[in-house]
Amino acid sequence: MILLTKISLFQFRNYANEAYSLDFPVTCITGKNGSGKTNMLDAVYNLCYTKSYFSSTVQPTIMHGTEGYRIEGSFNHYHKKETVVCKYKNNKKEISCGGVVYERQSDHIGKYAAVMVAPDDIEMINDGSELRRKFIDGILSQCDKTYLESLLQYQKVLIQRNAWLKMYNSNPGIDGALLDYYNNLLSQSGTYIFDARTKFLNEFIPLLQQYYQQFSDGKEEVNIDYQSDLKKSSLSIWLNEHLQHDIRYQRTLRGIHKDDFLFLLNENVIKNYGSQGQKKSFLFSLKLAQFEYLKAKMGNSPILLLDDVFEKLDQQRMEALLKIISNPIFGQVILTDTHEGRVRAAFDTEKAIGFICL
């Protein structure tokens, strides 16, 4: 089992210079709203993925009035201690593990894993397809380096192809061979991504169904319907036969960047027909299935990060969640709550829980 045993934060969000020990399988971070509970979870996420869970840019993670930050985490990795450092200074981010600085930050992905459950995650169910693709891509990128490289190439070439389409709209005489080059690269990487997503869902959906059964007492059925242009035809055919449409709209209208994953409850789209309670159960089942999938593929348990979840759950769902995460083989759990007493009462009194009071 891999455990994060200590974390130090310097000028990260609201932390000036603090260090905390995480000596228990379950650690609860308590404090008033605004005290920095969520920020500490985000620091742990940074150590695993080199980026914030809550912000797409670096600036919000830097303490106000400063120009950089440093996060250091001590991991027990199969009885071997290893230190990960994430720092941002002089407009440059640097990641090191065991004292060795990565040449590419992406090389750290897959080393350590974390699964975050936060209140705003419900948007993945209620909003558009981009968040659902991001969720699936995030899981696969940790387990498959080729997938991550294919995804990065696809995104880069897609931008280049769209730029070509805009130039052609004003200058039809530009080089068509360049378009063929872009189409070939998109087809190659897009096909790999489509096949990987298809295989992933075959393994992931049973895990999702298994966990949802525990939240619903087996009364409801859930599923994921993968919608993709590549189910109907190859990407190369789409790109060639629909070129005139792409030129007219000056963007690539078909491809895996348009894929969606419909979350279904009793064969209906849960976004439209599910209650708030059913959506919460589906969300927790998604995250726990993510945990189980990563554990199987990576050979160790991810760190489970639960941000203020007990505040949002009814008694039945809270008991179901506690039953799952209280299992000794589940791994490390770090959670936040405004009430220490509620957490003590929720867990078995014999289970060792560490508390950090902010």
ZIPE-V446793 format. One record per run of one state. SS is the DSSP state (alpha for helix, beta for strand, coil for the rest). FROM is the first residue (numbers start at 1). TO is the last residue. If there is no record, write none. Layout:
ss,from,to
SS,FROM,TO
SS,FROM,TO
This chain:
ss,from,to
coil,1,1
beta,2,12
coil,13,14
beta,15,21
coil,22,25
beta,26,30
coil,31,36
alpha,37,49
coil,50,58
alpha,59,61
beta,62,62
coil,63,68
beta,69,77
coil,78,79
beta,80,89
coil,90,91
beta,92,97
coil,98,99
beta,100,101
coil,102,104
alpha,105,108
beta,109,109
coil,110,111
beta,112,112
coil,113,113
beta,114,117
coil,118,118
alpha,119,126
coil,127,128
alpha,129,143
coil,144,144
alpha,145,170
coil,171,175
alpha,176,216
coil,217,221
beta,222,227
coil,228,228
alpha,229,231
coil,232,234
alpha,235,241
coil,242,242
alpha,243,249
coil,250,255
alpha,256,258
coil,259,259
beta,260,265
coil,266,267
beta,268,269
alpha,270,273
coil,274,275
alpha,276,298
coil,299,302
beta,303,307
coil,308,314
alpha,315,325
coil,326,332
beta,333,337
coil,338,339
alpha,340,346
coil,347,352
beta,353,357
coil,358,358
